[in-house]
Amino acid sequence: MASQNKTVASDASVRAYLDAIEDPVRRQDCETLAAMMERLAGAPATMWGAGIVGFSSYHYRYDSGREGDAPLLGFAARKGDISVYLSCDDAPLQALRERLGRHKMGKACLYLRRLADVDQAVLEQMVAHAAATTRARYPQP
């Protein structure tokens, strides 16, 4: 039997999460990300678990049988960086990364110290591309 996802959409307050970010620059960066992602996803913010701000959602099912729901777009204000969740890693995304600016990349997570370190137009292209790729990979009924 597949285990349940630990991170699921909740009724927690996105506003309270953002307001609790102590660093005013980090808080403003997260506000800017929230506005961009809401516009690109066409959906308001929802908390996923205690620390991820997500926008829209999609249902996935892997060949292994594991399935669940995940935010289409999302970010989290972590201790060191802002984590931007990008669920695709393909050539167009790689090309955009080369123009982004200072960042680190994990398997599906872009780590930014602050938005001033990156080209925000390129970041928006990356986020839009990730959303479109995810929607194509997991079409919803």
C-alpha positions in Angstrom: 0.0 0.0 0.0 1.4 3.4 -1.0 2.0 5.8 1.9 0.1 9.1 2.2 1.8 12.3 1.3 3.0 14.3 4.3 2.5 17.6 2.6 -1.1 18.3 1.7 -3.1 21.4 1.2 -4.4 22.9 4.4 -6.6 25.7 5.7 -3.6 27.5 7.3 -3.3 31.2 6.6 -0.9 32.2 3.8 -1.1 35.8 5.1 0.0 34.6 8.6 2.9 32.6 7.1 4.1 35.6 5.1 3.7 38.0 8.0 5.7 35.7 10.2 8.8 36.1 8.0 11.1 38.2 10.2 13.5 39.6 7.6 11.7 42.4 5.7 13.6 41.8 2.5 12.8 38.1 2.5 9.2 38.9 3.3 9.0 41.3 0.4 10.7 38.7 -1.9 8.1 36.2 -0.9 5.3 38.6 -1.5 6.6 39.3 -5.0 6.9 35.5 -5.7 3.4 35.0 -4.4 2.0 37.7 -6.7 3.8 36.3 -9.7 2.8 32.7 -9.0 -0.8 33.5 -8.4 -0.9 35.3 -11.8 0.8 32.5 -13.6 -1.2 29.7 -12.0 -4.5 31.6 -12.2 -5.2 30.5 -8.6 -4.8 32.0 -5.1 -2.3 30.8 -2.7 -2.9 27.9 -0.4 -0.7 26.6 2.4 0.7 23.0 1.8 1.8 21.6 5.1 3.2 24.2 7.5 5.7 25.8 5.3 4.9 25.7 1.5 2.9 28.4 -0.2 1.3 26.6 -3.2 -0.7 27.8 -6.2 -3.2 25.5 -8.0 -2.6 21.8 -7.9 -2.3 18.7 -10.0 -2.8 15.0 -9.5 0.1 12.7 -10.3 0.4 9.0 -10.6 3.7 7.3 -11.1 4.4 4.0 -12.7 5.1 2.6 -9.2 1.5 3.2 -8.3 2.2 6.1 -6.0 -0.1 9.0 -6.5 -1.2 12.2 -4.9 -1.7 15.9 -5.3 0.9 18.6 -5.3 1.0 22.3 -5.8 1.5 23.3 -9.5 3.7 26.2 -8.3 5.1 26.9 -4.9 7.8 28.3 -2.7 8.9 28.2 0.9 10.9 30.7 2.9 13.5 28.5 4.5 16.2 29.4 7.0 19.0 30.1 4.4 17.2 30.4 1.0 13.9 30.8 -0.6 13.0 27.4 -2.2 11.1 27.7 -5.4 9.6 24.4 -6.4 9.9 23.6 -10.1 8.7 20.2 -11.1 10.5 19.9 -14.4 14.2 19.7 -15.3 14.6 19.8 -19.1 16.7 21.6 -21.8 14.6 24.8 -21.9 14.8 25.2 -18.2 18.5 24.6 -18.2 19.0 27.3 -20.9 17.0 29.8 -18.7 19.1 28.8 -15.6 22.2 30.0 -17.5 20.8 33.5 -17.6 19.1 33.6 -14.2 21.8 34.8 -11.9 23.0 33.6 -8.5 21.1 30.4 -7.5 21.5 26.8 -6.6 19.4 24.0 -8.1 18.3 20.7 -6.7 16.3 18.0 -8.4 13.1 20.0 -8.4 14.0 23.0 -6.3 15.5 26.3 -7.1 17.3 28.0 -4.2 17.5 31.8 -4.1 19.1 33.9 -1.4 17.1 36.9 -2.5 15.3 38.1 -5.7 17.8 40.9 -6.2 20.4 38.2 -7.1 18.5 37.0 -10.1 16.9 38.3 -13.3 13.2 38.3 -12.3 12.0 38.2 -15.9 14.0 35.0 -16.4 12.7 33.6 -13.1 9.2 34.3 -14.3 9.9 32.5 -17.6 11.2 29.5 -15.6 8.2 29.4 -13.4 5.8 29.7 -16.4 7.7 26.9 -18.2 7.6 24.6 -15.2 3.8 25.1 -14.8 3.2 24.5 -18.5 5.4 21.4 -18.5 3.7 20.0 -15.4 0.2 20.7 -16.8 1.2 18.8 -20.0 2.7 15.9 -18.1 -0.3 15.5 -15.8 -3.4 16.7 -17.6 -6.4 17.1 -15.3 -9.9 15.9 -16.2 
